[in-house]
Amino acid sequence: MENLKITIVIPCLNEAETIPRAVTQALEGIQRTGVSGEVLVADNGSTDGSQALSQQAGARVVSVPEKGYGAALHGGILAAQGEIVVMGDADLSYPFLEATNLVTPILEGRADFVLGNRLNSKMQPDAMPTLNRTVGTPVLSFLLRQLCGSQVSDCNSGMRAFKKSDYVQWNMQCPGMEYASEMLVAITRFPNLRYLEVDIGFKKDQRSRPPHLKRWRDGWRHLRFILGSSSSWVLVNTPLLIGAFCYLAALGLSFGEYFGDGKVRYHSAFALLAFGMMLFTFSMSQIYVRALRVEAGVLVSRGIDLLNRFCMNGAPFYWSLVLFLIAGLQGISIFWQWRSLNYGELEAIGGTLRLVMFSSLGIFLFTLDMTLGLLKLTRRGS
């Protein structure tokens, strides 16, 4: 381990104002570790001379054509010559002088992945917007822990250290800001990987221009990735159960007068039905995402295996046919009622409600069977 070399990777897009100082601090941080290393600037198409300034400060520069924070870091990490990679931003908010605190646990064999936690007393009071510090980062970190099995406390920290040999196994794909969450989800697939957090300082962005980060856009991209990457079935089962309750309640309201005034009753029933449809659709999207990840080999899911066996027996398809038959009979019943009135005014809201209900359930089961079946065929044909 004595000859282990470090690479500090800094993504860069028009950072001429701060990149020279960032490189200088990173080089000093490497010196403090007592291990040889390099600073690598992953340039993402700068047009302000950042490349030349980085080289003058002592960094090696690689060009990464694919746009995005994640793409720049990924390209830089793959080009790194060090066995341990430390990543950090060019805006001087991260303490490269504290790199030894992240690298030492890996050098000593105590950890494989070290994240710098900014949410501590070392953070400058104005370093992070209040909403990001009190809501955004804590909520996203909580979701990563609960839904994805992560141990993270500060999911948006951009200062991390890890072995390059481990990184190449993580199959990183996201080119944008959600790359930070993708990395934390990726390492959960390796149970033997030792995770550690250390407190670091954090300063306000030292640039005079606005940051590349867009709070709401990038926050949504993180949330979208986390929801789509969850290994927990809470996001499938809970909407399904609530949706089933909504359907049963709507079915009960479609019969009889003992539930109250007709208009109020039917309005309530259709509202419940619509809400149930939305929940079923969300569950279907979560099942589809999990099935895709299972087929891609990045997720092992007993639930998807059970659903595949369920679909292989043709059960969803046959049940969908039964539901379509019931809906068809309900439609015929409504038509004959209308015909018996010589196509005059017809009060058949309850029947129409049941027609929509059984049809939508049939479509849900038919789509489930078709989706999982086609994914299996795609894998066999690839």
C-alpha positions as CSV (number, residue, x, y, z in Angstrom):
1,M,0.0,0.0,0.0
2,E,3.0,2.3,0.4
3,N,3.2,2.9,-3.3
4,L,-0.5,3.6,-3.7
5,K,-1.1,6.6,-5.8
6,I,-3.9,9.1,-5.4
7,T,-5.9,11.0,-8.1
8,I,-8.0,14.0,-7.2
9,V,-10.6,14.4,-9.9
10,I,-12.2,17.8,-10.4
11,P,-15.0,18.3,-13.0
12,C,-14.7,21.6,-14.8
13,L,-16.9,23.7,-17.1
14,N,-15.8,27.3,-17.4
15,E,-14.2,27.5,-14.0
16,A,-11.3,29.9,-14.8
17,E,-12.1,32.0,-11.8
18,T,-11.5,29.3,-9.2
19,I,-9.8,26.3,-10.9
20,P,-6.1,27.4,-10.3
21,R,-6.7,27.7,-6.5
22,A,-8.7,24.4,-6.5
23,V,-5.8,22.6,-8.2
24,T,-3.2,24.2,-5.9
25,Q,-5.2,23.2,-2.8
26,A,-5.7,19.6,-4.2
27,L,-1.9,19.2,-4.8
28,E,-1.2,20.4,-1.2
29,G,-3.9,18.0,0.0
30,I,-2.1,15.1,-1.7
31,Q,1.2,16.2,-0.1
32,R,-0.4,16.0,3.3
33,T,-1.3,12.4,2.7
34,G,2.3,11.4,2.3
35,V,1.5,9.5,-0.8
36,S,2.3,10.3,-4.4
37,G,-0.6,11.4,-6.6
38,E,-1.9,13.7,-9.2
39,V,-4.7,16.2,-9.8
40,L,-6.8,15.5,-12.8
41,V,-9.2,18.1,-14.2
42,A,-12.0,16.6,-16.3
43,D,-12.9,19.4,-18.7
44,N,-16.4,19.3,-20.0
45,G,-16.0,21.8,-22.9
46,S,-14.8,25.0,-21.2
47,T,-14.4,28.0,-23.4
48,D,-12.9,30.4,-20.9
49,G,-9.3,29.0,-20.8
50,S,-9.9,26.7,-17.8
51,Q,-7.8,24.0,-19.5
52,A,-4.6,26.1,-19.7
53,L,-5.0,27.5,-16.2
54,S,-5.4,24.0,-14.8
55,Q,-2.2,22.8,-16.5
56,Q,-0.3,25.9,-15.3
57,A,-1.4,25.1,-11.8
58,G,0.0,21.6,-12.1
59,A,-3.0,19.5,-13.1
60,R,-3.4,16.9,-15.8
61,V,-6.3,17.8,-18.1
62,V,-8.5,15.3,-19.9
63,S,-11.4,16.3,-22.2
64,V,-14.8,14.7,-21.7
65,P,-17.1,15.4,-24.7
66,E,-20.3,14.1,-23.1
67,K,-22.0,16.9,-21.2
68,G,-23.0,16.7,-17.6
69,Y,-21.6,16.6,-14.1
70,G,-21.7,12.8,-13.9
71,A,-20.3,12.4,-17.4
72,A,-17.3,14.7,-16.6
73,L,-16.6,12.8,-13.3
74,H,-17.0,9.4,-15.0
75,G,-14.6,10.3,-17.8
76,G,-12.1,11.7,-15.3
77,I,-12.2,8.7,-13.0
78,L,-11.7,6.3,-15.8
79,A,-8.6,8.3,-16.9
80,A,-7.2,8.5,-13.4
81,Q,-3.8,6.9,-12.8
82,G,-4.2,6.6,-9.1
83,E,-5.5,3.5,-7.3
84,I,-7.5,5.8,-4.9
85,V,-9.7,8.5,-6.4
86,V,-10.9,11.5,-4.5
87,M,-13.6,13.7,-6.2
88,G,-14.4,17.3,-5.4
89,D,-15.8,20.4,-7.1
90,A,-13.9,23.4,-8.6
91,D,-15.8,26.1,-6.7
92,L,-13.6,26.0,-3.6
93,S,-16.4,24.9,-1.4
94,Y,-14.8,21.5,-0.6
95,P,-11.7,21.3,1.6
96,F,-9.1,19.6,-0.6
97,L,-6.6,20.2,2.2
98,E,-8.6,17.6,4.2
99,A,-8.2,14.9,1.5
100,T,-6.0,12.9,3.9
101,N,-9.1,12.4,6.2
102,L,-10.8,10.6,3.4
103,V,-7.8,8.8,2.0
104,T,-6.3,7.5,5.2
105,P,-9.1,5.0,6.1
106,I,-8.7,3.5,2.7
107,L,-4.9,3.4,2.9
108,E,-5.1,1.8,6.3
109,G,-7.6,-0.8,5.1
110,R,-10.4,0.4,7.3
111,A,-12.8,1.4,4.5
112,D,-13.4,1.1,0.7
113,F,-15.6,4.1,0.2
114,V,-15.4,7.3,2.3
115,L,-17.9,10.2,2.0
116,G,-17.2,13.6,3.4
117,N,-20.2,14.7,5.5
118,R,-20.9,18.4,5.3
119,L,-23.8,18.5,7.7
120,N,-21.9,19.3,10.8
121,S,-20.5,22.2,12.8
122,K,-17.6,22.7,10.4
123,M,-20.0,24.1,7.7
124,Q,-19.9,27.8,7.2
125,P,-23.4,29.3,8.1
126,D,-24.0,30.6,4.6
127,A,-22.4,27.7,2.7
128,M,-25.6,26.0,1.7
129,P,-29.2,27.4,1.1
130,T,-31.4,26.8,4.1
131,L,-33.9,24.8,2.1
132,N,-31.2,22.5,0.8
133,R,-29.6,22.0,4.2
134,T,-32.8,21.5,6.2
135,V,-35.1,19.8,3.7
136,G,-33.6,18.7,0.3
137,T,-30.5,16.9,1.4
138,P,-31.9,15.3,4.6
139,V,-35.0,14.1,2.8
140,L,-33.1,12.6,-0.1
141,S,-30.7,11.0,2.2
142,F,-33.6,9.5,4.3
143,L,-35.1,8.1,1.1
144,L,-31.8,6.5,0.1
145,R,-31.5,4.9,3.5
146,Q,-35.1,3.6,3.6
147,L,-35.7,2.7,0.0
148,C,-32.3,1.7,-1.3
149,G,-30.4,0.4,1.7
150,S,-27.8,3.1,1.8
151,Q,-26.0,4.3,4.9
152,V,-25.6,7.9,3.8
153,S,-26.2,11.0,5.9
154,D,-25.3,13.6,3.3
155,C,-26.2,12.2,-0.1
156,N,-25.4,15.4,-2.1
157,S,-21.8,15.7,-0.8
158,G,-19.5,15.9,-3.8
159,M,-16.3,15.0,-1.9
160,R,-15.8,11.2,-1.8
161,A,-12.9,8.8,-1.9
162,F,-12.9,5.2,-3.3
163,K,-10.8,2.7,-5.1
164,K,-10.7,2.9,-8.8
165,S,-10.7,-0.9,-9.1
166,D,-14.1,-0.9,-7.2
167,Y,-15.5,2.0,-9.3
168,V,-15.2,0.2,-12.6
169,Q,-17.5,-2.5,-11.3
170,W,-20.3,-0.1,-10.4
171,N,-21.5,0.3,-14.0
172,M,-22.2,4.1,-13.6
173,Q,-24.6,5.5,-16.3
174,C,-26.1,8.8,-15.2
175,P,-24.5,11.9,-17.0
176,G,-26.2,14.5,-14.8
177,M,-26.3,15.6,-11.2
178,E,-28.2,12.4,-10.2
179,Y,-24.8,10.7,-10.7
180,A,-24.2,11.4,-7.0
181,S,-27.2,9.4,-5.9
182,E,-26.5,6.7,-8.5
183,M,-23.1,6.1,-6.9
184,L,-24.6,5.6,-3.5
185,V,-27.2,3.2,-4.8
186,A,-24.5,1.3,-6.9
187,I,-22.3,0.5,-3.8
188,T,-25.2,-1.1,-2.0
189,R,-25.0,-3.9,-4.5
190,F,-21.6,-4.9,-3.0
191,P,-22.3,-6.0,0.6
192,N,-18.5,-6.5,1.3
193,L,-17.7,-2.9,0.5
194,R,-17.0,-1.0,3.7
195,Y,-18.6,2.4,3.9
196,L,-17.4,5.2,6.1
197,E,-18.3,8.9,6.6
198,V,-16.0,11.6,8.0
199,D,-16.9,15.2,8.8
200,I,-15.5,17.8,6.5
201,G,-15.7,21.6,6.3
202,F,-17.8,23.2,3.7
203,K,-17.6,26.8,2.4
204,K,-19.8,29.0,0.3
205,D,-19.3,28.7,-3.5
206,Q,-16.4,31.1,-4.2
207,R,-17.4,31.9,-7.8
208,S,-19.1,35.1,-8.7
209,R,-21.4,33.5,-11.3
210,P,-24.4,31.3,-10.6
211,P,-23.7,27.6,-10.0
212,H,-24.4,24.9,-12.6
213,L,-26.8,23.2,-10.1
214,K,-30.5,24.0,-10.5
215,R,-32.2,23.3,-7.2
216,W,-35.6,22.1,-8.4
217,R,-34.6,20.5,-11.7
218,D,-31.7,18.5,-10.2
219,G,-33.6,17.8,-7.0
220,W,-36.3,16.1,-9.0
221,R,-33.7,14.2,-11.0
222,H,-32.3,12.8,-7.8
223,L,-35.7,12.0,-6.4
224,R,-36.7,10.3,-9.7
225,F,-33.6,8.2,-9.7
226,I,-34.1,7.2,-6.1
227,L,-37.7,6.1,-6.6
228,G,-36.8,4.2,-9.7
229,S,-33.8,2.5,-8.0
230,S,-35.5,1.4,-4.8
231,S,-35.1,-2.2,-3.9
232,S,-37.9,-1.9,-1.4
233,W,-41.4,-3.0,-2.4
234,V,-43.1,-0.4,-0.2
235,L,-43.5,1.8,-3.3
236,V,-45.3,-1.1,-5.0
237,N,-47.3,-2.7,-2.2
238,T,-48.6,0.5,-0.5
239,P,-50.1,2.1,-3.6
240,L,-51.6,-1.3,-4.6
241,L,-53.3,-1.7,-1.2
242,I,-54.6,1.9,-1.1
243,G,-55.7,1.6,-4.7
244,A,-57.5,-1.7,-4.0
245,F,-59.3,0.0,-1.0
246,C,-60.4,2.9,-3.3
247,Y,-61.7,0.4,-5.9
248,L,-63.7,-1.6,-3.2
249,A,-65.1,1.6,-1.8
250,A,-66.1,2.8,-5.2
251,L,-67.7,-0.6,-6.0
252,G,-69.7,-0.3,-2.8
253,L,-70.9,3.2,-3.6
254,S,-72.0,2.1,-7.0
255,F,-74.8,0.0,-5.4
256,G,-77.9,1.0,-3.5
257,E,-79.2,4.2,-2.0
258,Y,-78.1,3.6,1.6
259,F,-74.8,5.5,1.0
260,G,-76.6,8.8,0.8
261,D,-77.6,11.3,-1.9
262,G,-77.0,9.9,-5.4
263,K,-75.0,12.7,-6.8
264,V,-72.7,12.9,-3.8
265,R,-72.3,9.2,-3.8
266,Y,-71.4,8.9,-7.5
267,H,-69.1,11.9,-7.4
268,S,-67.3,10.3,-4.4
269,A,-67.1,6.9,-6.2
270,F,-65.7,8.3,-9.4
271,A,-63.1,10.3,-7.4
272,L,-62.1,7.2,-5.6
273,L,-61.9,5.3,-8.8
274,A,-59.7,7.9,-10.4
275,F,-57.4,8.0,-7.4
276,G,-57.1,4.2,-7.4
277,M,-56.2,4.3,-11.1
278,M,-53.4,6.7,-10.5
279,L,-52.1,4.5,-7.7
280,F,-52.3,1.4,-9.8
281,T,-50.4,3.2,-12.6
282,F,-47.7,4.2,-10.2
283,S,-47.3,0.7,-8.9
284,M,-47.2,-0.6,-12.5
285,S,-44.3,1.8,-13.3
286,Q,-42.4,0.7,-10.2
287,I,-42.9,-3.0,-11.2
288,Y,-41.7,-2.2,-14.7
289,V,-38.5,-0.4,-13.4
290,R,-37.7,-3.3,-11.1
291,A,-38.2,-5.8,-13.9
292,L,-35.8,-3.8,-16.1
293,R,-33.2,-3.7,-13.4
294,V,-33.5,-7.5,-12.7
295,E,-33.1,-8.2,-16.5
296,A,-30.1,-5.9,-16.5
297,G,-28.5,-7.8,-13.7
298,V,-28.3,-4.9,-11.2
299,L,-31.1,-6.1,-8.9
300,V,-32.1,-9.4,-7.3
301,S,-35.7,-9.3,-6.5
302,R,-37.8,-12.2,-5.1
303,G,-40.9,-10.2,-5.8
304,I,-40.2,-10.0,-9.5
305,D,-39.3,-13.7,-9.6
306,L,-42.7,-14.4,-8.0
307,L,-44.5,-12.2,-10.5
308,N,-42.7,-13.8,-13.4
309,R,-43.8,-17.2,-12.3
310,F,-47.3,-15.8,-11.8
311,C,-47.3,-14.5,-15.4
312,M,-45.8,-17.7,-16.8
313,N,-48.8,-19.6,-15.6
314,G,-51.0,-17.2,-17.6
315,A,-53.0,-16.1,-14.5
316,P,-53.0,-12.3,-15.1
317,F,-54.1,-12.9,-18.7
318,Y,-56.9,-15.2,-17.8
319,W,-58.1,-12.9,-15.0
320,S,-58.0,-10.0,-17.4
321,L,-60.3,-11.9,-19.8
322,V,-62.7,-12.6,-16.9
323,L,-62.7,-8.9,-16.0
324,F,-63.2,-7.8,-19.6
325,L,-66.1,-10.3,-19.8
326,I,-67.7,-8.9,-16.7
327,A,-67.3,-5.3,-18.1
328,G,-68.7,-6.4,-21.4
329,L,-71.8,-7.9,-19.7
330,Q,-72.2,-4.7,-17.7
331,G,-72.0,-2.7,-20.9
332,I,-74.6,-5.0,-22.5
333,S,-76.9,-4.6,-19.5
334,I,-76.6,-0.8,-19.7
335,F,-77.4,-0.9,-23.4
336,W,-80.5,-3.0,-22.9
337,Q,-81.8,-0.7,-20.2
338,W,-81.3,2.2,-22.5
339,R,-83.1,0.3,-25.4
340,S,-86.0,-0.5,-23.1
341,L,-86.5,3.2,-22.6
342,N,-86.6,3.8,-26.3
343,Y,-83.1,5.4,-26.1
344,G,-84.4,8.1,-23.8
345,E,-82.9,9.5,-20.6
346,L,-81.1,6.7,-18.7
347,E,-79.9,6.7,-15.0
348,A,-77.1,4.2,-15.2
349,I,-74.2,5.9,-13.4
350,G,-73.6,3.0,-11.1
351,G,-73.4,0.5,-14.0
352,T,-71.1,2.8,-15.9
353,L,-68.9,3.1,-12.8
354,R,-68.6,-0.7,-12.6
355,L,-67.9,-0.9,-16.3
356,V,-65.0,1.5,-16.0
357,M,-63.7,-0.3,-12.9
358,F,-63.7,-3.8,-14.3
359,S,-62.2,-2.6,-17.6
360,S,-59.4,-0.7,-15.9
361,L,-58.5,-3.7,-13.7
362,G,-58.5,-5.9,-16.8
363,I,-56.2,-3.5,-18.6
364,F,-53.9,-3.4,-15.5
365,L,-53.5,-7.2,-15.3
366,F,-53.2,-7.5,-19.1
367,T,-50.4,-4.9,-19.2
368,L,-48.6,-6.6,-16.3
369,D,-48.6,-9.9,-18.1
370,M,-47.5,-8.4,-21.4
371,T,-44.8,-6.2,-19.9
372,L,-43.1,-9.0,-17.9
373,G,-43.5,-11.4,-20.8
374,L,-41.9,-9.1,-23.4
375,L,-39.0,-8.4,-21.1
376,K,-38.3,-12.1,-20.8
377,L,-38.5,-12.5,-24.6
378,T,-36.1,-9.5,-25.1
379,R,-33.6,-11.1,-22.8
380,R,-33.7,-14.4,-24.6
381,G,-33.4,-12.7,-27.9
382,S,-30.4,-10.5,-27.0
